[in-house]
Amino acid sequence: MTNATYRVESTYPMMGPLLPLAGSKFHRLYDRALAIVLAAKSMTTPIGHEIRVVHVPTENVIFRKTAVNLTPCSDDC
């Protein structure tokens, strides 16, 4: 898989139901839609850090996400 077109990456270990290797910091894929779905369904450990999909030939970030804060909000939020 060295010629993969897209890279799902994070500076922190990723986990999720679609990831083949939990705890890895990047995955290489050939399909843009699959790379975006994989990133969208994944999260980092610790939770809340960015996950990006990068188009490898151009190094452009085509998708990025961070986890939603799941902490309950007080009345002054």
N, C-alpha and C positions, 0 to 999 in steps of 0.2 A: 504493500500500500504506500510506497514512497512517492508515487505520482498523483496522490489524491488532490483534488481541486479545492476542497474546503477543510478548514480546521476548526473544531470546537475547542475553545481553550479558556483557562482561568488561571489566576495566580495561586488559587487554593484548590485543594482536591475537590472533585465533583462526584456527586452521587445522584442516582435517579433510576426509575424503573426501566428505562430504555438503554442505559449504559452497559456495555459489555464488561467493563472493568471498573468497579467502584473504587474511588480514591485516586484515579489518574487525573492529571492536569490538562490533558489534551487528547483528542480523537481526530483521526483523519477520515474524511468521507469523500465520495465522488458526487453525491447528489445534494444540491442546494436545499431542497425542501426537507430532506431527511436531516440534514445538519441543523436547520432552524428548529425543527420539531424536537430533536434531541436536546438542543440547548434550552428550549422553552420548557421542557419537562424535567430538567435537571436543576439541582441546587448545589451550593458549595458547602464545604465543612471548614470552618464555622459558617453558619447560614448568613446570607446577606451580601455576599461579595459578587462581583460582576462575572458573567459568563458571556463570551463573545464567539461569533462565527466569522471567520476570516477567509476571504477569497485568496488562496495561496499565491497564484501568479502575480496579483497586483498588490497584495497585502492590505487590501481595503477591508474594513470591518463592515459586514453587511447586516449584522444583527447583534444586539447586545441587550442583556437584561440583568437586573438585580432582584433579589428576593424581596417580597413585600414584608414590611414589618408586621409581625403577628402579635405583638404585645398589645394588650388592651389599653385603650386610650382613656385618660381621665377627662373630667368635664372641661378642663382648660386647654384641650388640644386644638 
